[in-house]
């Protein structure tokens, strides 16, 4: 079984604050699986740590008010190109991230408030 997983879940420091979201339960589940660990921000060469970013009115904006949508779009494009034609079975992605957040993302207020992610 081939599984795509957010690198931060595997303990890779790539978040805007320089940390990770290591999840021992996920790591144990993945022990006997073929894992493709991916972090779009790292693949795109973004600094770690970096200014945190949230989605505001359909654009990715950092906490300083800079529109960083192009950087994040590039990160997602690079990540997608890395996993094309890989026959991935399940996917385990980190919630709240502007590049791969599932279920919830931050609401754009930079107050750690979450909202349900719209389905595309």
C-alpha positions in Angstrom: 0.0 0.0 0.0 1.4 3.4 -1.0 0.4 6.3 1.3 0.8 10.0 0.8 1.4 11.8 4.1 2.2 15.4 5.2 5.8 15.5 6.1 5.1 17.4 9.3 3.0 14.4 10.6 6.2 12.3 10.1 8.1 14.7 12.3 9.7 16.9 9.6 10.2 20.5 10.7 8.6 22.5 8.0 5.8 24.6 9.6 5.9 28.4 9.5 7.0 28.3 13.2 9.9 25.9 12.4 8.2 23.0 14.1 6.3 19.8 13.1 3.0 18.0 13.9 4.6 14.6 14.6 1.8 12.0 15.1 3.0 8.8 16.6 -0.3 7.0 15.8 0.1 7.8 12.1 3.8 6.9 12.1 3.0 3.5 13.7 0.1 2.9 11.2 2.6 3.6 8.3 5.4 1.3 9.5 4.6 -1.4 7.0 3.5 0.8 4.2 5.3 2.6 1.4 5.2 6.2 2.4 5.5 9.3 0.2 6.2 12.1 2.7 5.6 15.6 1.2 5.8 19.2 2.3 4.9 21.7 -0.5 6.5 24.6 1.3 9.8 22.7 1.7 9.8 21.5 -1.9 9.3 25.1 -3.0 12.3 26.3 -1.0 10.3 28.4 1.5 12.2 29.5 4.6 11.7 27.7 7.8 10.7 29.4 10.0 8.8 31.9 7.8 5.9 34.3 8.3 2.7 32.3 8.8 0.1 32.5 6.1 -3.6 32.1 5.9 -6.2 32.1 3.2 -8.0 35.5 3.1 -10.7 36.1 0.5 -9.3 33.4 -1.8 -5.7 34.6 -1.6 -2.8 33.4 0.6 -1.6 36.3 2.8 1.1 36.2 5.4 0.7 37.8 8.8 2.4 40.9 7.6 -0.3 41.4 4.9 1.8 40.3 2.0 0.0 38.4 -0.8 2.1 35.2 -1.1 -0.4 33.3 -3.2 2.1 32.8 -6.1 4.6 31.2 -3.7 2.0 28.9 -2.3 0.6 28.1 -5.7 4.1 27.2 -6.9 4.5 25.0 -3.8 1.3 23.1 -4.5 2.2 22.7 -8.2 5.6 21.2 -7.3 4.0 18.8 -4.8 1.4 17.7 -7.3 4.1 17.0 -10.0 6.0 14.9 -7.5 3.0 12.6 -6.8 1.6 12.3 -10.4 1.1 8.7 -11.5 2.2 7.3 -8.2 -1.0 5.1 -7.6 -1.4 6.4 -4.1 -4.0 4.6 -1.9 -4.9 6.6 1.2 -3.7 10.2 1.9 -3.1 11.6 5.4 -2.8 15.4 5.3 -2.4 17.9 8.0 -5.3 20.2 8.8 -5.1 24.0 8.8 -2.3 24.3 6.3 -2.8 26.8 3.4 -1.3 24.2 0.9 -2.8 21.0 2.1 -5.2 21.7 4.9 -8.1 19.2 5.1 -11.3 19.6 7.0 -10.3 22.9 8.6 -8.1 25.9 7.7 -7.5 29.1 9.6 -10.1 31.8 8.9 -7.6 34.5 7.8 -7.8 36.5 11.0 -4.4 35.3 12.3 -6.1 34.7 15.7 -5.9 30.9 15.4 -9.6 30.7 14.6 -10.5 27.8 12.4 -13.2 27.3 9.8 -14.4 24.4 7.7 -12.6 24.2 4.4 -14.7 24.7 1.4 -14.9 21.7 -0.9 -13.6 22.3 -4.5 
